[in-house]
């Protein structure tokens, strides 16, 4: 029962994140991704990911393509 509730909450948050990513993509025409970052769903643009990699947030050697493979949703 507890697992079902967690899955329902995750599904609701995922749908909300996808809508947010689509909305941002429609406004700015950038590629947005929904990622799990520190156990939370985050909507991040590809440009922001490049800045995070440059600042050292991710491990050394991590590329944008690696992060795109792990993304739950990518706008086109």
Buried (B, 14 or more C-beta within 10 A) or exposed (E): EEEEEEEEEEEEEBEEBBEBBBEBBEEEEEBBBBBBEEEEBBBBBBEBBEEBBEEEEBEEEEEBEEBBEEBEBBBE
